[in-house]
């Protein structure tokens, strides 16, 4: 996934914006919501091509980022 690709379709938040929030200290979905506005409109199930809420994709990005920072995987 490229940095410009949307992760949260209802609030138009990209992977790059989420990575930036992680670099600025975000560690949880609540942090990401507060810092980027992702998961605020709750319309991803309708707007996301995967037909589901973006929270799962954001959680995966958080895990991948934290694993990379700690040298896991």
Secondary structure as UniProt FT lines:
FT   TURN            3..4
FT   STRAND          6..8
FT   TURN            9..12
FT   STRAND          13..14
FT   HELIX           15..23
FT   TURN            24..25
FT   HELIX           29..36
FT   TURN            38..39
FT   HELIX           44..47
FT   TURN            49..50
FT   HELIX           55..70
//
